[in-house]
Amino acid sequence: MEPFKPTPEDAVIDKRRPTMFIGNEFETIMNNIGATTIVMIGCTTDGGVEATVREGFNRSYFMVIVHDCVGTYTEEGHNAALKRMERFAEIVDSKGLIDIWRR
């Protein structure tokens, strides 16, 4: 989609498993750039998002979930997953995160 089209300097990674940490070069890229924080957006909240958050937390990354930029098939599943992930990640809204980044 045009608003989200990657630029030449962006890394594009094919996600092949429920977690971003298995089956691709994601963690190698994160280590190479010295990243310690992962901001999660995408789908599904109770699937790939949750799997990646738990795996990232277990690997000592600081995990952030943008709750209005993740979703799943039902509101109940979405909210239950966010509640489970409170132990592993900071949960923020997109406006607050953008405000922080603009400072």
C-alpha positions as a Markdown table, in Angstrom:
| # | Residue | x | y | z |
|---|---|---|---|---|
| 1 | Met | 0.0 | 0.0 | 0.0 |
| 2 | Glu | 1.4 | 3.4 | -1.0 |
| 3 | Pro | 1.4 | 5.0 | 2.5 |
| 4 | Phe | 3.4 | 2.1 | 3.8 |
| 5 | Lys | 5.7 | 1.5 | 0.8 |
| 6 | Pro | 9.2 | 0.8 | 2.0 |
| 7 | Thr | 12.0 | 3.1 | 1.1 |
| 8 | Pro | 15.3 | 1.8 | -0.3 |
| 9 | Glu | 16.9 | 2.0 | 3.2 |
| 10 | Asp | 14.2 | -0.1 | 4.8 |
| 11 | Ala | 14.7 | -3.7 | 5.5 |
| 12 | Val | 11.8 | -5.9 | 4.2 |
| 13 | Ile | 11.6 | -9.3 | 5.9 |
| 14 | Asp | 9.3 | -12.2 | 4.9 |
| 15 | Lys | 7.6 | -13.4 | 8.0 |
| 16 | Arg | 7.2 | -17.2 | 7.7 |
| 17 | Arg | 6.3 | -18.3 | 11.2 |
| 18 | Pro | 4.0 | -17.0 | 14.0 |
| 19 | Thr | 7.0 | -15.2 | 15.6 |
| 20 | Met | 9.4 | -12.8 | 13.8 |
| 21 | Phe | 12.3 | -14.5 | 15.6 |
| 22 | Ile | 12.1 | -17.8 | 13.7 |
| 23 | Gly | 12.8 | -18.6 | 10.1 |
| 24 | Asn | 14.2 | -15.2 | 8.9 |
| 25 | Glu | 17.0 | -12.7 | 9.5 |
| 26 | Phe | 15.1 | -10.4 | 11.8 |
| 27 | Glu | 17.2 | -10.9 | 14.9 |
| 28 | Thr | 20.4 | -10.6 | 13.0 |
| 29 | Ile | 19.3 | -7.3 | 11.6 |
| 30 | Met | 18.3 | -6.1 | 15.1 |
| 31 | Asn | 21.6 | -7.1 | 16.5 |
| 32 | Asn | 23.5 | -5.5 | 13.7 |
| 33 | Ile | 21.9 | -2.1 | 14.3 |
| 34 | Gly | 22.1 | -2.4 | 18.0 |
| 35 | Ala | 18.3 | -2.2 | 18.5 |
| 36 | Thr | 16.9 | -3.1 | 22.0 |
| 37 | Thr | 13.3 | -2.0 | 21.5 |
| 38 | Ile | 10.7 | -3.5 | 19.3 |
| 39 | Val | 7.4 | -1.6 | 18.6 |
| 40 | Met | 4.7 | -4.0 | 17.5 |
| 41 | Ile | 1.9 | -3.3 | 15.0 |
| 42 | Gly | 0.1 | -5.7 | 12.8 |
| 43 | Cys | -2.2 | -8.7 | 13.0 |
| 44 | Thr | -3.2 | -11.0 | 14.7 |
| 45 | Thr | -3.1 | -9.7 | 18.3 |
| 46 | Asp | -3.7 | -13.1 | 19.7 |
| 47 | Gly | -1.5 | -14.9 | 17.2 |
| 48 | Gly | 1.7 | -13.5 | 15.6 |
| 49 | Val | 1.7 | -10.3 | 17.7 |
| 50 | Glu | 1.5 | -12.2 | 20.9 |
| 51 | Ala | 4.0 | -14.8 | 19.8 |
| 52 | Thr | 6.6 | -12.2 | 18.8 |
| 53 | Val | 6.0 | -10.1 | 22.0 |
| 54 | Arg | 6.7 | -13.1 | 24.2 |
| 55 | Glu | 9.7 | -14.2 | 22.2 |
| 56 | Gly | 11.1 | -10.7 | 22.2 |
| 57 | Phe | 10.6 | -10.3 | 25.9 |
| 58 | Asn | 12.3 | -13.7 | 26.5 |
| 59 | Arg | 15.3 | -12.5 | 24.4 |
| 60 | Ser | 15.6 | -9.3 | 26.5 |
| 61 | Tyr | 14.1 | -6.8 | 24.0 |
| 62 | Phe | 12.0 | -4.0 | 25.4 |
| 63 | Met | 8.6 | -4.7 | 23.8 |
| 64 | Val | 6.0 | -2.0 | 23.0 |
| 65 | Ile | 2.5 | -2.7 | 21.6 |
| 66 | Val | 0.6 | 0.0 | 19.8 |
| 67 | His | -2.9 | -1.2 | 20.8 |
| 68 | Asp | -4.7 | 0.8 | 18.2 |
| 69 | Cys | -2.4 | -0.6 | 15.5 |
| 70 | Val | -2.9 | -4.3 | 16.2 |
| 71 | Gly | -6.0 | -6.3 | 15.7 |
| 72 | Thr | -7.5 | -9.8 | 15.4 |
| 73 | Tyr | -10.8 | -11.5 | 14.4 |
| 74 | Thr | -12.8 | -10.5 | 17.5 |
| 75 | Glu | -12.7 | -7.7 | 20.0 |
| 76 | Glu | -12.7 | -10.3 | 22.8 |
| 77 | Gly | -9.7 | -12.0 | 21.4 |
| 78 | His | -7.9 | -8.7 | 20.9 |
| 79 | Asn | -8.6 | -7.5 | 24.4 |
| 80 | Ala | -7.7 | -10.8 | 26.1 |
| 81 | Ala | -4.4 | -10.9 | 24.2 |
| 82 | Leu | -3.5 | -7.3 | 25.3 |
| 83 | Lys | -4.3 | -8.2 | 28.9 |
| 84 | Arg | -2.0 | -11.3 | 28.7 |
| 85 | Met | 0.8 | -9.2 | 27.2 |
| 86 | Glu | 0.7 | -6.5 | 29.8 |
| 87 | Arg | 3.3 | -8.6 | 31.7 |
| 88 | Phe | 5.7 | -8.6 | 28.7 |
| 89 | Ala | 5.3 | -5.2 | 27.1 |
| 90 | Glu | 4.4 | -1.6 | 27.4 |
| 91 | Ile | 1.0 | -1.0 | 25.8 |
| 92 | Val | 0.6 | 2.5 | 24.2 |
| 93 | Asp | -1.7 | 4.2 | 21.7 |
| 94 | Ser | -0.4 | 5.6 | 18.4 |
| 95 | Lys | -1.0 | 9.2 | 19.2 |
| 96 | Gly | 1.0 | 9.0 | 22.4 |
| 97 | Leu | 3.9 | 7.2 | 20.7 |
| 98 | Ile | 4.0 | 9.7 | 17.8 |
| 99 | Asp | 4.0 | 12.6 | 20.3 |
| 100 | Ile | 7.0 | 11.0 | 22.1 |
| 101 | Trp | 8.9 | 10.5 | 18.8 |
| 102 | Arg | 8.3 | 14.1 | 17.8 |
| 103 | Arg | 10.0 | 15.5 | 20.9 |
